[in-house]
Amino acid sequence: MLLSDTHSYIDEKIINYVKQADEVWHAGDIGALEVTDILKKYKPLRAVFGNIDGAEARKEFPLHNRFMCENVDVWITHIGGYPGKYSPAVKEEIYKNPPKIFISGHSHILKVMPDKTTGLLHMNPGAVGKHGFHKVRTMLRFEIDKDNIQNLEVIEFQQ
């Protein structure tokens, strides 16, 4: 389960999807750490802090989280941009040593797109919290099987 920009919000609808996942990945702007505490009760959590997150979140979670999931190199950061418009903080590393999946949050805009230059898959799950301009709350669900990314699904909730 991939989500971002909770801004201190979590509800039973989100938790019901979390319970079905193997892991939960949070791409920052957690807000209150009660959100991640609740997520960790149900599934293993990988997360990064975002620009609204305070000192406690920054102590618990990194700015960048790069790891292997099965045979897939995954990089999560909050403000990362997207293909053709990467953040200066990640751009050099993206082109020098691209992951297979590059995940960012921040924009509150759901986006899944390939980077034809590097071969990576960029994912931004949008925002699942209620704070922000978005009209629909979104998160992503997908499977990783060895080195395959498959069965991608957008999950939507009304504000």
N, C-alpha and C positions, 0 to 999 in steps of 0.2 A: 504494500500500500504506500503510495507516494502522496504526501500532502505538504502544504506550506501556508504561511501567513494565517495562522490560527488567531493571532492577536488576542490571546487569553480565552478563546472560545472553543468549547468542545461539547458535543451533545450525544445522545443515544444513537442517533442516525450514523454519526461518524464511528462511534464505538462498535456498532453492529458490523460495519465493513472491516474494521480493524480486527475483530475476532476471527474473520475469515482468512486473514493474511498470514503469511509465514513470518514476515518482518514488516516494520513500519519505518519509513524514511521521511524525515521532516526537513524541509529546505529553508528553515529559518523564519524569523518573526514569530517566535513562539508566544511571546507575551509572558503570562504567568507560568511558572514552572509546574504548577498543578496540572497543566495540559500534558506535559511530557511524563509527569509522574503517573497520570492515569493511563497513558499509552503504554508505559513500561509494565503496568500491571497485567496487560493482556498479551503483549508480544515483544520480542527484542526490538530495540529502537536504535536507529542511527540518525543523528541530527547534526545540524550546524546552527550557530546563532545568526540572527539577522540584525539589521540596523536599529530596530526598536528594542532589542533585547538588552537587558541590564547586566550588571557585573556578575550576578549569580549564574545566569545562563551562559555568559562568556567563560566562566570558570568550569562549567560542566560540559560544554560543547565547543568544538573547534570552529574556526572560520571556514576551513576547508575540511572535507572528509572524503578521502580517496581510499577505496578498498576494492577487493575482489569479491564478487558474488558469483559462485560457481566459476566459470571461465570468463566472466565479463568484468572489465575494469570500469568502475563507477566513480565519478567525482561529483560530489554535492557541494555547492556553495550558495549563499543567498543572493548576492548581486554578481551575476556572471554574464549577463547578456545572452545573446543567441547568435547563431551562425551569421557571419557578416557584420555583427555588432557586439562582439565580445567586450567585456569590461577590460580596461587596461591592466587590472590586477591579475587577470588569468590568460590574457591573449597570447603572450609569448609561450607559456607552457602548453596551452591548447594546441598550438601549431607545432611545437617541438616534440611533445609527447602526449598525443590525444588519447583520452579514455574512449571506451566504446559507448558509454552513456555519460553525458554531461547534464547535470540537473541544477537548475537554479529556481529561485522564487522571485520575490520582490515586486514584480510588475502587476500582480493580481490578474494576469492575462494567461489563460490556458494556451499552451503552445507545445506541439510535438513536431519536430522537423529534423530531417537529416542535414548534416553539413557535408556537402558534396566535396569540399576541399580536403577535409580530414577523415571522412568516413564515419564520424561519430554520430550518435543520435542525441539530439538535444530534447530535454523534457522540462517543461515548467507546468506544474499541476494547477496553476491559478491560485486562488485563495479559497480556503474552506471556512475561514472565520467570517464574522459579520461586519468587521470594521473595514471600510474602504468603499470605493466607487462601484465595485462589481455588483451586478444584479443577480447573478447565479453563483453559488458557491460550488467549487469543483475540487476534485482530487482524481488521481489516476490509479488504476490497478492493472498489473501486467505480470507475466510469468517470465522467469529466466530459467532455461533448461540448457545446461552446459554452456554453450556460447550463443544460444538463440534467445532473442527477446520476442515474446509472442503473447497473443491474446490480450492486447492492450484495450482497456476499457476506460471511458470517461464516466465518472460518477458525478451527478449534478444534484444539488439541493437548492430549492428556492430560498431567497433571503427571508 
